Amino acid sequence: MQILTGDIGGTHTRLALGSLGKDGIHIDQRETFASPDYASLGDIVRCYRPAGQTSVTAAAFGVAGPVSRGISRITNLPWEISARQLAEQLNLDSVYLLNDLEAQAWGIDSLAADELVSLQDSSGTAAGNRAVIAAGTGLGEAGLYYDGNVYRPFATEGGHTDFAPESERDWLLLQQLRQRHGHVSWERLLSGPGLVTLYEFVLQQHRAPAPAWLTAAEEVPAAHITRLALDDNDEICTETLRWFVQLYGREAGNVALKMNATGGVYLGGGIAPKILPALRDGVFIEAFLDKGRMRPLLEGTSVQVICSDLTALKGLARYALYAGRG
């Protein structure tokens, strides 16, 4: 039994085949597409050509946006995706649409120990709700409700909640961004574009000229900022990444409290594995714990970085297999 899986992001769309083996879920025949280059998910699916004989029995797609009644309008793409239309196109009885963070949540239990990096170990039992927060092209958040027996993932749009300033610098940033955007969400800062926003603000505070690479077509500014910061080759980049990590820790702590995630907090998305040294230097965890009277609760909560890029794809295959049994 093979499941067509797709992790649909604002930057990339990854398609693959998922199947259940004796040692868990296997992901094969991966192919990555540049999402903005296509007019729809259907166009990408038509370009996917797995090798050999394939017998797909169902499909499951994780999308970067809310899903309602089998339809999703992608937050960072001009796409509308319909499960019914995809089922007709693929000639399948079962096509599932999940929020991309819900898909990651479904994949957590498929991870091996070496696919997780601990930022803080649990001081108690692993039972209790879990939370997933993932900075990438945008900011995704999801939960896993523990019913006393199994974990039941659910999606949220928590990345679009109001950014809460704490320091004087945060307040100055908020005032500037309100003039530009009106509503300022956590996603405006905790994302690839958000890292660039922070960098530009730090440049402004230092009254420093913008470097040529910031607007160079061949550069990805967020990746350049990260690289210079981790190499400690640029004071402003280092300051920016430290601020980003601090904000990431604060919002991860917020999510942990809202979900009562005593079963653990997981950092997914594309950014966290790339900035592991910065996440492990203490700034993230101190910001995570800085919740006043709730600090002891968070001190007992494990925090782990997901370092596998197959988590969502495995989660989608697992969900399709689970739904098919129902």
C-alpha positions in Angstrom: 0.0 0.0 0.0 1.5 3.3 -1.1 0.5 6.8 -0.2 1.2 9.8 -2.3 2.4 12.5 0.2 3.1 16.1 -0.3 4.5 18.8 2.0 3.3 22.1 0.5 5.2 25.2 1.6 5.4 28.7 0.4 8.9 28.1 -1.0 9.0 24.4 -1.8 6.6 21.5 -2.4 8.0 18.1 -1.7 6.2 15.0 -3.1 7.0 11.4 -2.2 5.6 7.9 -1.8 5.0 6.6 1.7 4.5 3.0 2.7 4.3 1.0 5.9 7.1 -1.5 6.5 8.1 -3.8 9.4 10.2 -1.1 10.9 7.8 1.8 10.4 6.9 4.2 7.7 9.2 4.5 4.7 9.5 7.5 2.4 10.7 7.0 -1.1 10.9 8.7 -4.5 11.2 12.2 -3.1 11.1 15.1 -5.5 11.2 18.9 -4.7 9.5 21.6 -6.7 9.7 25.4 -6.4 6.1 26.3 -5.3 6.0 29.8 -6.7 6.9 28.4 -10.2 3.5 26.6 -10.5 0.0 27.9 -10.7 -1.5 25.1 -8.6 -0.7 21.9 -6.6 -2.4 20.0 -9.4 0.3 21.3 -11.9 3.0 20.0 -9.6 1.4 16.6 -9.2 1.2 16.2 -13.0 5.0 16.8 -13.1 5.8 14.2 -10.5 7.0 11.0 -12.1 8.0 8.3 -9.7 10.2 5.5 -11.2 9.1 1.9 -11.5 5.7 0.4 -10.8 3.6 2.4 -8.3 0.2 1.6 -7.0 -1.1 4.6 -5.1 -4.1 3.9 -2.9 -4.6 7.3 -1.3 -3.0 10.7 -1.0 -2.3 13.2 1.8 -1.0 16.7 1.5 0.1 19.0 4.3 -0.5 22.7 3.4 0.8 25.9 4.8 -2.6 27.4 5.8 -5.9 26.5 7.4 -8.0 23.7 6.1 -11.8 23.8 6.2 -14.1 21.1 4.7 -11.3 19.7 2.5 -10.4 23.1 1.0 -7.3 25.3 1.8 -6.2 28.7 0.6 -2.5 28.7 1.0 -1.2 31.6 3.2 1.9 32.4 1.3 0.8 31.2 -2.2 -2.0 32.3 -4.5 -3.4 28.8 -4.5 -6.7 27.2 -3.5 -6.5 23.4 -3.0 -9.5 21.1 -3.0 -9.3 17.5 -1.8 -12.3 16.6 -4.0 -10.7 18.1 -7.1 -7.4 16.4 -6.4 -9.2 13.0 -5.9 -10.8 13.4 -9.3 -7.5 14.4 -10.9 -5.7 11.5 -9.3 -8.6 9.0 -9.7 -8.4 8.2 -6.0 -11.2 7.6 -3.5 -9.3 9.1 -0.6 -7.3 12.4 -0.6 -6.7 14.1 2.7 -5.7 17.8 3.3 -4.0 18.6 6.6 -2.4 21.8 7.9 1.4 21.4 7.5 2.1 21.6 11.2 -0.6 19.0 12.0 1.2 16.8 9.5 4.5 17.3 11.4 2.7 16.5 14.6 1.5 13.2 13.2 5.1 12.4 12.3 6.7 13.0 15.7 6.3 9.4 16.9 8.0 8.1 13.7 11.3 9.9 14.6 14.4 8.0 15.7 16.4 9.3 18.7 19.2 10.6 16.4 16.6 12.7 14.5 16.0 14.9 17.6 18.4 17.3 19.4 17.5 18.1 23.0 17.7 21.8 24.2 16.2 20.8 27.6 15.5 17.4 29.0 12.3 16.6 30.9 12.5 16.4 34.7 9.3 14.4 34.9 7.3 11.9 32.9 6.7 12.2 29.2 2.9 12.0 29.5 0.9 15.1 28.8 0.1 17.3 25.8 2.7 18.2 23.3 3.3 21.3 21.1 5.1 21.9 17.8 6.3 25.3 16.7 8.1 25.7 13.3 9.7 28.7 11.8 10.4 28.6 8.1 8.8 30.6 5.3 6.1 31.3 7.9 5.5 30.3 11.5 3.4 27.2 12.1 2.1 25.9 15.5 0.2 22.8 16.3 -0.7 20.7 19.4 -1.1 17.0 20.3 -3.8 16.3 22.9 -3.0 13.4 25.1 -6.2 11.5 25.9 -4.5 9.2 28.4 -3.8 6.6 25.8 -2.7 8.1 22.5 -1.7 11.5 21.1 -4.3 13.3 18.9 -2.8 16.0 16.7 -4.6 19.2 15.9 -3.9 22.3 13.8 -3.8 25.9 15.0 -3.0 29.2 13.3 -1.2 30.5 16.4 1.7 31.9 14.3 -0.7 34.7 13.3 -1.5 35.8 16.9 -0.3 39.3 18.1 3.4 39.8 18.6 3.9 40.8 22.2 6.8 43.2 22.8 8.8 43.1 26.0 11.9 45.2 25.7 12.1 48.8 24.6 13.6 47.6 21.3 10.7 45.3 20.8 8.3 48.2 21.3 10.1 50.4 18.8 10.0 47.5 16.3 6.3 47.0 16.8 5.6 50.6 16.2 7.5 50.6 13.0 5.9 47.4 11.7 2.4 48.6 12.6 2.8 51.5 10.3 3.9 49.0 7.6 1.5 46.1 8.1 -1.2 47.2 10.6 -1.5 43.9 12.4 1.9 42.5 13.5 1.9 38.8 14.1 4.7 36.5 15.5 5.1 35.2 12.0 6.3 38.7 10.9 9.4 38.0 13.0 9.8 34.3 13.5 10.3 33.2 9.8 12.8 33.6 7.1 11.4 37.0 6.0 11.1 37.9 9.7 14.8 37.4 10.3 15.5 39.8 7.5 13.0 42.3 9.1 15.0 42.1 12.4 18.3 42.5 10.5 17.0 45.7 8.8 15.9 47.1 12.1 19.2 46.4 13.7 21.0 48.0 10.8 18.8 51.1 11.3 19.5 51.2 15.0 23.3 51.1 14.3 22.9 53.7 11.6 24.8 51.3 9.3 24.5 51.2 5.5 22.8 48.2 4.0 25.3 45.7 2.5 25.1 45.0 -1.2 24.2 41.3 -0.6 21.0 42.3 1.1 19.3 43.2 -2.2 21.4 41.0 -4.5 19.3 38.8 -6.7 21.5 35.8 -6.3 21.5 35.9 -2.5 19.0 34.5 0.0 19.3 37.2 2.7 18.1 35.1 5.7 20.6 32.4 4.8 23.4 35.0 4.5 22.6 36.5 7.8 22.6 33.1 9.5 25.9 32.1 7.9 27.7 35.3 8.9 26.2 35.1 12.4 27.2 31.5 13.1 30.7 32.2 11.8 30.8 35.3 14.0 31.9 37.3 11.0 29.5 40.2 11.3 28.4 42.0 14.5 25.0 43.0 13.2 24.2 39.6 11.9 25.2 38.0 15.2 23.1 40.5 17.2 20.1 39.8 14.8 20.3 36.1 15.1 20.5 36.3 18.9 17.4 38.5 19.0 15.6 36.0 16.7 16.5 33.1 18.9 15.3 35.0 22.0 12.0 35.8 20.4 11.7 32.1 19.2 12.2 31.0 22.8 9.6 33.4 24.1 6.9 32.3 21.7 7.8 28.6 22.2 7.2 29.2 25.9 3.9 30.9 25.2 2.8 27.9 23.1 3.9 25.4 25.8 1.8 27.2 28.4 -1.3 27.5 26.1 -1.1 23.8 25.2 -0.1 22.8 28.7 2.6 20.8 26.8 4.1 18.9 29.7 4.7 16.1 27.2 7.3 18.2 25.3 7.8 21.0 22.9 9.2 20.3 19.4 10.9 22.8 17.1 10.2 21.9 13.5 10.6 23.8 10.3 13.6 24.6 8.1 15.3 27.2 10.3 15.9 25.4 13.7 18.2 22.7 12.4 20.3 25.3 10.6 20.8 27.5 13.7 21.4 24.7 16.3 24.6 26.4 17.7 22.6 29.6 18.4 19.7 27.6 19.9 22.0 25.7 22.2 23.9 28.7 23.7 21.3 29.4 26.5 19.4 32.4 25.0 16.5 30.3 23.7 15.9 28.3 26.9 16.2 31.3 29.2 13.6 33.1 27.1 11.5 30.0 27.0 11.5 29.7 30.8 11.0 33.5 31.5 7.3 33.1 32.4 7.2 34.4 36.0 5.3 32.0 38.3 5.0 29.4 35.5 8.8 28.9 35.2 8.8 25.7 37.3 6.3 24.1 35.0 8.4 24.9 31.9 11.6 23.8 33.7 10.1 20.3 33.7 9.2 20.4 30.0 11.5 18.8 27.4 12.4 20.9 24.3 13.7 19.2 21.2 14.7 20.2 17.7 13.4 18.0 14.9 16.3 17.4 12.5 14.6 15.2 10.0 13.1 16.7 6.9 10.9 13.6 6.5 8.7 14.3 9.5 5.8 15.8 7.7 5.9 13.3 4.9 5.9 10.4 7.4 3.1 12.1 9.3 1.0 12.4 6.2 1.4 8.7 5.4 0.6 7.8 8.9 -2.5 9.9 8.9 -3.7 8.4 5.6 -3.1 4.9 6.9 -4.9 5.7 10.2 -7.9 7.3 8.4 -8.1 4.4 5.9 -8.5 2.0 8.8 -11.4 4.1 10.1 
